[in-house]
Amino acid sequence: MLGRATGNRIRRALLLALGLGGAGQAHAMCMQGVASVQAFASDGRSVLVSNSQSGPEGGGSLSYTVYTTAGAAQSFLLSSDFSPGDGSRPQQVPLAQCEERAKRLAGLVKDFPGVQVVPQNCSGQRGAVVQVRPYQAAKGEALPTATLALRPHNGDWALQEHGKTVKVLPGRGWPEQALATLGPQQHILVISGGDTVQVWGRQDGDWASLRPLPPPPPTQ
């Protein structure tokens, strides 16, 4: 019976022989990720999105991105411990770097209700660095966010509110379970599905002004 390490080498060799790329591409093909809206700023003009990835051999990564209508997004990788296939999970984000990134992230989300960033947790469970308390609506109070429908429309996507199409978005490969979340004060729209996310901003509740917000630069 083949050992795990030997089996991994044979699998990588087969992928190369079949023209499926190197080990890095094979690794990416087996990655599983989830992008999720975590919280909005109190003024509705910024949103915190998490992105977690799981590797085919174990381990994974965790990053957070703050999108804002005021400028470019900022992304922070807090953990990356993908296994190379030998059972180990080497952490690629040093403790000091995790703490420094967490402190900068904390400064950006200080006006996000229910969000707490604990840089000290970088030394233990990295998944507990960012803590989000779900919004608790008062009795009779409507939730500050709304979920809109996303429907195929002649090769594009129709964004629907209360059954009425309010905007047609350019076609792209959104999965069927993609969510369209409209934030407080309706300044930001987040479309997420799997590990894919796109954030849009609009002015004064005008759907005609809806535009994609600038993406983040390389992880800081």
VOGU-584193 format. One record per residue: x, y, z of N, C-alpha, C in turn; residue number from 1; residue in three letters. Coordinates in pm, 1 decimal. Each point is the difference from the previous one (the first is absolute). Layout:
REM residues N
DRENPA       n_X       n_Y       n_Z      ca_X      ca_Y      ca_Z       c_X       c_Y       c_Z   nr  rest
DRENPA         X         Y         Z         X         Y         Z         X         Y         Z  NUM   ALA
...
This chain:
REM residues 220
DRENPA       n_X       n_Y       n_Z      ca_X      ca_Y      ca_Z       c_X       c_Y       c_Z   nr  rest
DRENPA      85.5    -119.7       0.0     -85.5     119.7       0.0      88.8     124.2       0.0    1   MET
DRENPA     -33.9      99.1     -81.9      82.5     118.4     -10.8     -16.6      90.5     122.1    2   LEU
DRENPA     112.4      60.8      42.2      -6.8      98.7     106.5     -62.5     127.9     -52.0    3   GLY
DRENPA     -40.6      88.4      93.1     -67.6     123.9     -40.9      91.9      88.6     -83.2    4   ARG
DRENPA     126.7      14.5      43.7      92.9      86.8     -72.8      23.6     -51.6    -141.3    5   ALA
DRENPA      16.3    -133.7     -13.2      20.7     -59.7    -131.3    -122.6      19.7     -88.4    6   THR
DRENPA    -117.6     -18.3      59.6    -123.7      20.5     -75.1     -12.7     142.2     -50.3    7   GLY
DRENPA      38.4      98.3      83.7      -5.7     140.0     -42.0      91.3      26.7    -117.8    8   ASN
DRENPA     122.7     -58.3       4.0      94.9      21.0    -108.9     -53.7     -59.1    -130.5    9   ARG
DRENPA     -60.0    -118.8       8.7     -54.7     -63.9    -119.1    -115.7      82.2     -56.2   10   ILE
DRENPA     -87.4      52.6      88.1    -112.9      79.2     -46.2      47.8     126.3     -70.9   11   ARG
DRENPA     103.1      65.8      57.2      52.1     120.8     -63.6      61.6     -32.2    -136.3   12   ARG
DRENPA      68.9    -114.6      -9.9      60.2     -40.2    -127.1    -107.6     -27.1    -104.8   13   ALA
DRENPA    -110.9     -62.3      40.1    -108.6     -26.4     -92.1     -63.7     129.3     -49.2   14   LEU
DRENPA     -16.3      96.6      89.4     -57.3     128.4     -38.8      87.6      70.1    -103.0   15   LEU
DRENPA     131.3      -7.3      21.0      92.1      59.5     -96.8      -9.4     -70.8    -134.7   16   LEU
DRENPA      -6.8    -132.5       3.7      -6.0     -77.2    -123.5    -128.1      28.4     -77.8   17   ALA
DRENPA    -108.4      30.1      71.9    -128.0      28.1     -64.3     -12.1     145.1     -43.2   18   LEU
DRENPA     104.0      79.1      26.1      -3.4     139.1     -41.4     -85.5      86.7      88.0   19   GLY
DRENPA     -20.1     -39.3     125.1     -83.9      77.0      91.1      80.4      98.0      82.7   20   LEU
DRENPA     126.0      21.5     -35.3      79.5     100.0      70.7      79.6     -62.3     112.1   21   GLY
DRENPA      72.5      87.8      69.9      85.4     -44.3     109.0     -77.1     -24.8     126.8   22   GLY
DRENPA      75.8     -31.2     104.8     -61.5     -31.1     128.8     -78.1     118.2      52.9   23   ALA
DRENPA      47.3     122.1     -26.9     -69.5     118.9      48.4    -137.9      11.2     -61.2   24   GLY
DRENPA     -12.1     -29.9    -133.2    -129.4       6.7     -64.6     -90.6    -111.0      50.2   25   GLN
DRENPA      56.1    -118.9      20.4     -80.7    -109.7      52.0     -52.1      35.5     137.6   26   ALA
DRENPA      85.2      65.5      80.8     -39.3      42.9     133.7    -116.8      97.1      -8.6   27   HIS
DRENPA       9.6      95.6     -94.4    -105.5     101.0     -13.1    -130.7     -63.6     -44.2   28   ALA
DRENPA      10.0    -102.8     -88.8    -120.9     -64.0     -48.5     -77.9     -66.5     111.9   29   MET
DRENPA      67.4     -41.8     105.8     -64.7     -71.3     109.2     -35.0      91.4     117.0   30   CYS
DRENPA      27.7     129.1     -12.5     -28.6      93.6     106.8    -149.6      20.1      15.2   31   MET
DRENPA     -44.6      19.2     122.5    -138.8      32.2      27.1      -2.4     126.3      84.1   32   GLN
DRENPA     -82.4      95.9     -39.8      -1.6     125.9      71.7    -140.6      52.4      22.3   33   GLY
DRENPA     -10.9      87.3      99.6    -127.9      62.8      31.7      24.6     146.9      30.1   34   VAL
DRENPA     -69.3      87.9     -71.7       3.9     143.3      27.1    -132.8      39.3      63.0   35   ALA
DRENPA       6.0      73.2     112.1    -122.6      33.3      73.2       1.1     144.4      46.7   36   SER
DRENPA    -116.5      62.8      -6.4     -17.1     133.5      58.9      -5.1     -16.1     151.1   37   VAL
DRENPA      87.0      71.9      72.1       4.2      -8.7     144.7     -75.1     114.8      67.7   38   GLN
DRENPA      18.3     121.5     -48.8     -65.0     114.4      64.4      13.3     123.2     -87.6   39   ALA
DRENPA     -88.1      96.6      24.4       5.5     129.9     -66.4      31.9     108.1     102.7   40   PHE
DRENPA      62.4     108.0     -46.4      23.3     115.8      86.2    -134.4      63.3      34.8   41   ALA
DRENPA      -2.6      75.0     108.7    -125.3      60.1      45.3     -59.1      95.6    -103.1   42   SER
DRENPA      85.6      63.0     -82.1     -51.7      92.0    -102.1     -32.3     -70.0    -131.4   43   ASP
DRENPA      23.9    -132.9      -6.0     -33.3     -77.6    -118.2      93.7      18.3    -117.3   44   GLY
DRENPA     110.6      73.7      18.2      89.2      29.8    -111.9     124.3     -89.0      -4.4   45   ARG
DRENPA       8.6     -97.1      88.9     110.5     -95.8      -0.4     -54.6    -136.2      39.9   46   SER
DRENPA      67.5    -104.3     -46.4     -42.6    -135.5      32.5     122.8     -86.9      24.9   47   VAL
DRENPA     -12.4     -92.0      94.0     105.8     -95.2      33.2     -36.3    -136.2     -57.5   48   LEU
DRENPA      90.2     -54.5     -82.6     -22.2    -129.7     -64.4     112.5     -95.4      39.1   49   VAL
DRENPA     -33.9    -120.8      38.9     100.5    -101.6      30.6      13.7     -95.6    -117.1   50   SER
DRENPA     119.9     -57.2     -14.8      24.6     -99.8    -103.3      85.0    -110.7      60.6   51   ASN
DRENPA     -56.2    -118.4       9.4      73.4    -115.1      53.7      19.0    -103.5    -109.4   52   SER
DRENPA     119.3     -58.2      -3.3      34.8    -101.6     -99.3      45.5    -126.1      71.5   53   GLN
DRENPA     -40.7    -115.2     -52.5      44.1    -128.8      52.8      82.4     -71.3    -105.6   54   SER
DRENPA     116.9     -50.6      41.3      88.8     -66.9     -93.6     -33.1    -146.7     -17.7   55   GLY
DRENPA      40.3     -59.4    -111.7     -30.1    -140.9     -27.7      70.5     -96.7      93.9   56   PRO
DRENPA     111.2      42.8      58.2      76.7     -87.7      88.9     -12.2      43.1     146.2   57   GLU
DRENPA     -90.3      93.4      27.8     -15.6      49.9     136.2      48.9     143.7      11.9   58   GLY
DRENPA     -35.4      64.2     110.4      36.5     139.5      18.9     -85.2      90.9     -86.6   59   GLY
DRENPA      37.5     127.6      -3.8     -76.7      95.3     -79.3      46.6     141.5      25.9   60   GLY
DRENPA     -87.0      95.9     -33.2      34.2     140.1      21.1    -123.9      75.9      44.2   61   SER
DRENPA      23.3     116.0      62.3    -108.8      85.5      46.4      40.8     145.1     -19.9   62   LEU
DRENPA     -81.7      72.7     -72.2      27.3     141.7     -22.3    -128.4      80.6      14.7   63   SER
DRENPA      18.1     129.7      24.5    -113.3      92.0      12.3      25.2     120.2     -89.5   64   TYR
DRENPA    -106.1      46.4     -65.4      10.4     115.8     -87.5    -104.9     103.0      38.9   65   THR
DRENPA      42.1     126.3       8.4     -91.7     110.1      26.5     -17.9      77.4    -130.0   66   VAL
DRENPA    -122.3      -1.2     -52.6     -35.5      78.0    -117.9     -69.1     128.1      44.9   67   TYR
DRENPA      23.9     108.3     -70.8     -60.4     127.3      36.8     -31.6      82.2    -124.0   68   THR
DRENPA    -102.9      82.2      11.3     -34.2      89.2    -110.1      96.8     117.3      -8.5   69   THR
DRENPA      86.7      14.0     100.9      90.4     115.3       5.7     133.2     -22.4     -70.3   70   ALA
DRENPA      27.6    -123.3     -46.5     128.9     -25.1     -63.8      24.3    -148.0     -20.6   71   GLY
DRENPA     127.4     -34.7     -17.8      36.4    -139.5     -26.6     -20.9     -87.1     122.9   72   ALA
DRENPA     -33.5    -125.1     -25.0     -15.4     -96.2     107.9     136.4     -35.6      59.2   73   ALA
DRENPA      -1.7     -52.9     122.0     123.3     -46.0      64.8     -21.6    -142.8      49.2   74   GLN
DRENPA      94.9     -88.2     -31.3     -11.0    -140.9      33.4     112.4     -41.0      94.3   75   SER
DRENPA     -32.6     -89.2      95.4      95.5     -40.7     102.7      -0.6    -152.2      14.9   76   PHE
DRENPA     109.7     -63.1     -37.4      16.0    -144.3      17.3      50.0     -25.3     142.5   77   LEU
DRENPA     -79.7     -70.2      79.6      35.7     -25.2     139.2      56.9    -139.9      22.0   78   LEU
DRENPA     -31.8     -92.1     -87.7      49.3    -136.5      18.4      10.9     -69.9    -134.5   79   SER
DRENPA     108.6     -79.2     -15.3      18.2     -83.4    -118.6      86.2    -119.1      40.5   80   SER
DRENPA     -63.8    -114.8      19.8      74.2    -118.1      45.9     -34.1    -123.1     -83.8   81   ASP
DRENPA      -2.8      19.9    -132.8     -25.9    -113.1     -88.6     105.1    -109.0      20.3   82   PHE
DRENPA     -46.9    -122.7       0.0      92.1    -112.6      13.5      64.1     -31.9    -134.7   83   SER
DRENPA     132.4     -25.7      -2.2      66.0     -38.9    -125.2     -24.0    -145.8     -37.0   84   PRO
DRENPA     -75.9     -71.6      84.4     -31.5    -138.7     -30.9      69.1    -100.7      89.1   85   GLY
DRENPA      78.3      49.0      97.2      70.8     -92.4      89.0     -60.4      -2.9     139.7   86   ASP
DRENPA    -121.1      56.6      14.2     -65.0       1.3     130.5      29.2     124.1      81.6   87   GLY
DRENPA      99.6      78.5     -40.2      33.9     122.6      73.3     -87.0     114.9     -47.9   88   SER
DRENPA      -9.2     105.9      82.2     -75.3     119.9     -35.7      81.4     123.0      38.6   89   ARG
DRENPA     105.4      28.5     -74.6      87.2     113.0      34.3     -71.9     134.2     -17.3   90   PRO
DRENPA       3.6      82.7     102.7     -64.5     131.9      -4.4      89.6      97.9     -75.2   91   GLN
DRENPA     -54.8      55.7    -109.2      76.6      91.1     -84.3     -13.1     146.1      41.9   92   GLN
DRENPA     -92.1      29.4      92.4     -16.8     136.0      50.2      57.7       4.8     141.4   93   VAL
DRENPA     118.9      57.5      17.4      62.9       3.7     132.3     -88.1      70.3     103.5   94   PRO
DRENPA      21.7     -33.0     125.9     -79.0      57.2     109.1       0.9     151.8      -3.3   95   LEU
DRENPA     118.4      60.1     -11.1      10.3     146.1       1.0     -76.6      62.3    -116.4   96   ALA
DRENPA       4.0     -65.9    -115.8     -69.6      52.3    -117.0    -151.1     -11.3      17.4   97   GLN
DRENPA     -44.7    -110.1      56.7    -142.5     -17.3      26.7     -48.7     108.5      95.4   98   CYS
DRENPA      74.8      24.6     105.8     -40.3     101.1      97.9      -2.5     139.5     -62.3   99   GLU
DRENPA      99.5      30.8     -82.4       5.3     131.9     -63.6    -117.3      19.3     -95.4  100   GLU
DRENPA     -32.0    -103.8     -76.6    -113.0       9.3     -92.1    -131.3      11.2      76.6  101   ARG
DRENPA     -11.2     -75.5     108.4    -122.3       4.5      79.4     -21.8     139.2      60.3  102   ALA
DRENPA     106.4      64.5      42.4     -12.7     134.3      57.1     -45.4     100.2    -105.8  103   LYS
DRENPA      53.9     -12.6    -121.6     -42.7      89.9    -107.4    -145.4     -25.8     -38.1  104   ARG
DRENPA     -38.6    -127.0      -1.5    -138.6     -34.8     -28.8     -92.1      56.6     107.2  105   LEU
DRENPA      42.5      -8.4     125.7     -81.0      52.0     110.6     -28.6     149.2     -18.5  106   ALA
DRENPA      98.2      72.8     -49.8     -19.6     142.4     -22.8    -103.8      29.2    -106.8  107   GLY
DRENPA     -14.0     -91.6     -96.3     -95.4      20.4    -108.4    -143.0     -37.6      38.1  108   LEU
DRENPA     -15.0     -88.8      98.5    -134.5     -49.8      33.1     -48.5      49.5     135.9  109   VAL
DRENPA      61.4     104.9      51.0     -41.0      49.6     132.6    -143.9      51.4       1.5  110   LYS
DRENPA     -52.1      36.1    -117.2    -138.2      47.7      -7.7     -94.9    -105.7     -54.9  111   ASP
DRENPA      41.0    -126.4       8.5     -84.5    -110.6     -44.0     -69.0     -61.2     122.4  112   PHE
DRENPA    -130.1      17.6      15.9     -68.9     -57.8     115.5      18.2    -150.6       8.3  113   PRO
DRENPA      33.1     -48.1     119.3      10.7    -143.5      24.3     131.5     -63.1     -39.3  114   GLY
DRENPA      95.8      79.0     -51.5     128.8     -55.7     -43.6     108.8      33.7     100.4  115   VAL
DRENPA      73.6    -100.1      42.1     114.0      18.3      90.0     121.0     -73.0     -57.3  116   GLN
DRENPA     112.6      67.4      -6.0     124.2     -60.3     -47.3      93.7     -16.5     118.0  117   VAL
DRENPA      49.9    -121.9      19.8      85.6     -32.6     114.9     135.9     -46.3     -52.6  118   VAL
DRENPA      95.4      91.6     -19.7     131.2     -38.1     -54.0      72.0    -105.1      84.0  119   PRO
DRENPA     -24.5      -1.2     131.0      67.0     -96.8      87.2     -31.7    -144.7     -37.9  120   GLN
DRENPA    -113.8     -21.7     -65.2     -37.6    -136.5     -38.7      82.8     -54.0    -116.1  121   ASN
DRENPA      85.7      84.0     -58.3      90.1     -48.5    -104.4      93.4    -108.4      52.8  122   CYS
DRENPA      23.7       1.7     130.1      91.2     -98.5      58.6     -67.2    -134.0      24.0  123   SER
DRENPA    -130.4      -6.6     -19.4     -72.2    -124.8      20.3     -88.7     -33.6    -116.9  124   GLY
DRENPA    -130.3      14.5      19.5     -96.8     -31.4    -103.4     -21.1     120.1     -90.9  125   GLN
DRENPA      57.6      -5.1    -120.1      -7.5     115.0     -90.9    -144.7      28.4     -42.0  126   ARG
DRENPA     -83.8    -102.1       1.1    -139.0      19.9     -36.8     -76.9      84.0      99.9  127   GLY
DRENPA      59.6      24.9     117.1     -65.7      79.9     103.9      56.2     141.7       6.5  128   ALA
DRENPA      84.4      36.9     -95.1      55.2     136.2      -0.9    -111.2     101.4     -26.1  129   VAL
DRENPA     -85.2     -29.7     -95.9    -113.9      86.6     -30.9    -126.5     -67.0      52.6  130   VAL
DRENPA     -69.6      69.4      87.2    -121.3     -52.9      60.7    -117.3      89.4     -37.3  131   GLN
DRENPA    -106.4     -62.6     -50.0    -116.4      74.7     -46.5    -124.1     -47.5      74.8  132   VAL
DRENPA     -64.7      93.8      64.4    -124.9     -30.5      70.2    -117.4      30.0     -92.3  133   ARG
DRENPA     -85.4     -99.7     -26.5    -112.9      21.7     -90.9     -87.6     116.5      44.9  134   PRO
DRENPA     -53.2      72.9     -97.6     -86.1     113.9      31.2    -128.9     -48.0      65.1  135   TYR
DRENPA     -37.7      63.4     109.3    -122.2     -33.6      70.4    -102.6     111.3     -21.0  136   GLN
DRENPA     -98.9     -27.7     -81.1    -102.9     100.9     -27.1     -96.5       8.8     117.9  137   ALA
DRENPA     -40.0     123.6      33.8     -98.7      20.5     104.7    -136.8     -48.0     -49.3  138   ALA
DRENPA     -90.7     -22.0      93.7    -132.7     -47.2     -36.9     -66.0      97.3     -96.9  139   LYS
DRENPA     -44.2     -52.6    -113.0     -66.5      82.8    -100.0      94.0      75.1     -92.2  140   GLY
DRENPA     132.8     -11.4      24.2      97.9      71.4     -82.2      39.2     -84.3    -120.9  141   GLU
DRENPA       7.3      63.4    -114.5      42.8     -70.2    -120.5     152.4     -14.9       1.5  142   ALA
DRENPA      49.7    -107.0     -58.1     144.4     -18.3     -10.1      59.3     109.9     -87.6  143   LEU
DRENPA     122.3      46.6      32.1      60.2     108.4     -78.6      46.9     -43.5    -137.9  144   PRO
DRENPA       7.9    -131.1     -22.7      42.6     -50.5    -130.7    -116.4     -71.0     -68.3  145   THR
DRENPA      11.3     -15.6    -131.3    -104.3     -69.3     -76.3      65.9     -94.0     -99.1  146   ALA
DRENPA     -64.3    -111.6     -27.0      48.0     -95.6     -98.9     -82.7      14.9    -126.5  147   THR
DRENPA      67.4      27.2    -110.6     -67.2      16.5    -127.8      17.5    -125.6     -84.6  148   LEU
DRENPA     -89.5     -19.8     -94.5       7.4    -117.1     -87.9      91.9      28.4    -117.9  149   ALA
DRENPA      71.0    -104.6     -43.6      89.3       9.3    -115.2     -45.3    -106.2     -98.9  150   LEU
DRENPA     -46.5      43.1    -117.3     -58.4     -92.7     -96.1      69.8      11.8    -136.4  151   ARG
DRENPA      20.4    -112.8     -71.6      57.4       6.7    -135.1     -88.2      84.9     -90.9  152   PRO
DRENPA      64.9      78.7     -88.5     -76.5      89.7     -86.8      75.9      21.9    -130.1  153   HIS
DRENPA     -34.0     -77.8    -102.9      61.6      14.9    -132.3     153.3       0.8       4.8  154   ASN
DRENPA      56.2     -90.8      75.3     145.4      -8.2      11.3      58.5      88.7     107.9  155   GLY
DRENPA     -80.9      89.4      56.4      43.5      84.0     111.0     -76.0     -42.0     124.9  156   ASP
DRENPA      -0.8      87.9     100.7     -70.6     -30.7     124.4     -91.6     115.9      36.0  157   TRP
DRENPA    -124.6     -32.9      30.3     -96.8     101.1      40.9      -5.5       4.5     152.5  158   ALA
DRENPA      21.4     117.7      54.1     -10.5      21.6     144.5    -142.8      43.1      28.5  159   LEU
DRENPA     -68.9     -76.5      84.9    -140.9      24.8      21.9     -29.8      34.6     145.4  160   GLN
DRENPA     -84.6     100.3      17.7     -44.7      43.0     132.4    -152.3      -6.0       1.3  161   GLU
DRENPA     -53.4     -82.7      90.9    -145.0     -19.8       7.5     -57.1     -44.3    -134.6  162   HIS
DRENPA      75.3     -87.7     -69.0     -47.2     -55.9    -125.3      18.0      89.5    -121.5  163   GLY
DRENPA      53.8     117.9      18.0      19.3      93.8    -110.0     148.3      15.5     -30.6  164   LYS
DRENPA      36.8      -6.7    -127.8     139.9      17.0     -39.3      40.0     145.9      16.6  165   THR
DRENPA     103.4      22.4      82.2      45.1     136.8      25.9     131.8      31.0     -69.5  166   VAL
DRENPA      72.4    -106.5     -40.6     127.9      20.6     -67.1      40.4    -129.0     -69.4  167   LYS
DRENPA      54.8      12.4    -120.6      54.8    -115.4     -71.0     151.5       9.1       7.4  168   VAL
DRENPA      62.6    -103.7      56.1     144.4      -1.9      20.2      67.1     -82.2    -109.2  169   LEU
DRENPA     121.9      35.1     -38.4      71.0     -74.9    -104.0       9.9    -147.5      34.2  170   PRO
DRENPA     -13.1     -84.2    -101.2       3.6    -144.2      20.6     134.7     -47.8      51.0  171   GLY
DRENPA      -3.0     -93.6      91.8     119.8     -65.7      50.2     -42.8    -129.0      66.4  172   ARG
DRENPA      94.9     -83.3      35.7     -33.0    -133.6      46.8     -40.4      -9.6     145.1  173   GLY
DRENPA    -102.1      74.5      39.0     -45.6     -13.4     137.7     -69.9    -134.3      19.2  174   TRP
DRENPA      26.6     -69.2     111.5     -71.3    -125.0      26.1    -146.4      27.9      32.6  175   PRO
DRENPA     -82.1    -103.9     -10.0    -143.1      16.6      23.5     -30.3      49.0     141.1  176   GLU
DRENPA      86.3     -33.7      96.0     -25.4      37.7     138.3      58.8     135.8      36.7  177   GLN
DRENPA      39.6      78.6     -99.3      57.5     131.4      27.8    -100.7      87.7      73.8  178   ALA
DRENPA      52.5      80.9      93.4     -83.0      89.0      79.6      28.0     145.1     -37.0  179   LEU
DRENPA    -104.8      79.4      -5.7      13.9     143.6     -21.2     -50.2      69.9     126.0  180   ALA
DRENPA      93.4      61.2      75.1     -33.5      62.3     127.3      12.0     151.5     -10.2  181   THR
DRENPA    -107.6      68.7      30.7      -2.7     145.7      -2.4      18.4      49.9     142.3  182   LEU
DRENPA     103.2      82.2      22.6      35.1      43.8     133.9     -87.3     112.0      54.3  183   GLY
DRENPA      28.9      42.0     124.8     -74.7     109.1      62.5       8.4     127.8     -83.9  184   PRO
DRENPA    -104.8      77.8       0.9     -10.9     122.6     -79.3      12.9     -25.7    -150.7  185   GLN
DRENPA      10.2    -128.7     -36.8      -0.3     -42.6    -139.8     111.9      62.9     -83.1  186   GLN
DRENPA     116.7      21.3      63.1     114.1      55.6     -72.9      82.4    -107.7     -69.9  187   HIS
DRENPA       2.1    -122.0      57.6      87.7    -106.0     -49.7     -79.9    -126.2     -29.1  188   ILE
DRENPA      31.2     -61.7    -114.1     -56.7    -128.8     -38.1     114.2    -100.1     -10.5  189   LEU
DRENPA     -14.3    -114.0      66.2     102.2    -104.9      -3.7     -59.8    -123.8     -65.2  190   VAL
DRENPA      65.7     -49.4    -104.9     -41.3    -124.8     -63.6     107.5    -103.7      31.8  191   ILE
DRENPA     -39.9    -109.4      62.4      97.0    -102.1      40.2     -53.7    -137.9     -31.9  192   SER
DRENPA      92.8     -88.9     -36.2     -34.2    -138.2     -27.8     127.0     -82.2      -2.7  193   GLY
DRENPA       7.3    -105.3      80.8     124.5     -75.8      10.8     109.5      89.2      54.9  194   GLY
DRENPA     116.6       1.4     -67.3     109.2      85.7      46.7       7.7     129.5     -81.4  195   ASP
DRENPA    -106.2      29.3     -76.4      -2.2     118.3     -85.1     -86.4     109.0      63.2  196   THR
DRENPA      48.9     122.8      -5.5     -77.3     111.3      54.4      22.7     122.4     -88.4  197   VAL
DRENPA    -104.8      78.2     -18.9      12.0     127.7     -69.1     -84.0     101.2      76.2  198   GLN
DRENPA      56.7     118.5      21.3     -66.1     102.8      79.8     -28.5     121.3     -88.5  199   VAL
DRENPA    -121.9      49.7       9.2     -46.3     112.3     -79.6     -43.4     113.3      92.5  200   TRP
DRENPA      12.6     122.2     -47.7     -46.2     115.2      76.3     -96.2      83.2     -82.0  201   GLY
DRENPA     -87.7      71.2      68.0     -92.5      88.2     -70.4     -22.5     126.7      82.6  202   ARG
DRENPA     -52.4     102.2     -63.3     -19.0     128.8      64.6    -147.7      30.1      20.5  203   GLN
DRENPA     -31.5      40.4     122.2    -134.6      50.5      31.5    -111.7     -93.5     -44.7  204   ASP
DRENPA      22.9    -130.2      13.4    -105.3     -95.0     -32.3     -33.5     -10.6    -146.7  205   GLY
DRENPA      87.3      49.4     -86.7     -25.8      -0.7    -144.0      64.2    -122.4     -64.0  206   ASP
DRENPA     -82.4     -91.4     -53.3      54.2    -120.9     -60.5      81.3      31.2    -125.1  207   TRP
DRENPA     -31.9     110.5     -68.9      73.5      35.9    -120.9     145.4      33.6      30.4  208   ALA
DRENPA      28.6      38.1     125.2     136.7      37.7      38.3      82.1    -118.5      49.0  209   SER
DRENPA     -57.5    -119.8       0.5      69.3    -118.1      52.3     125.2     -29.9     -81.3  210   LEU
DRENPA     115.7      -6.3      66.6     128.6     -26.0     -64.7      83.3     -94.8      87.6  211   ARG
DRENPA      82.6     -85.6     -61.9      88.7     -85.4      79.4      99.1      85.0      79.9  212   PRO
DRENPA      22.2     -34.2     126.5      99.8      70.7      80.2     139.0     -53.5     -33.9  213   LEU
DRENPA     104.2      84.0      14.5     135.9     -43.2     -32.0      38.6    -124.3      80.2  214   PRO
DRENPA      63.3     -98.4     -62.1      43.8    -120.1      71.7     121.0      31.7      86.3  215   PRO
DRENPA      32.8     -89.7      93.9     118.5      25.0      83.2     128.4     -24.3     -76.0  216   PRO
DRENPA     108.3      68.7      38.2     131.7     -31.2     -55.6      45.9    -133.3      56.1  217   PRO
DRENPA     117.2     -48.7     -37.8      50.6    -125.3      57.2      -4.2       3.6     152.8  218   PRO
DRENPA     -25.3    -119.1      59.0     -16.2     -10.3     144.8     108.8      73.2      74.9  219   THR
DRENPA     -42.4      79.2     101.7      94.8      79.9      76.2      36.8     -71.2     128.3  220   GLN
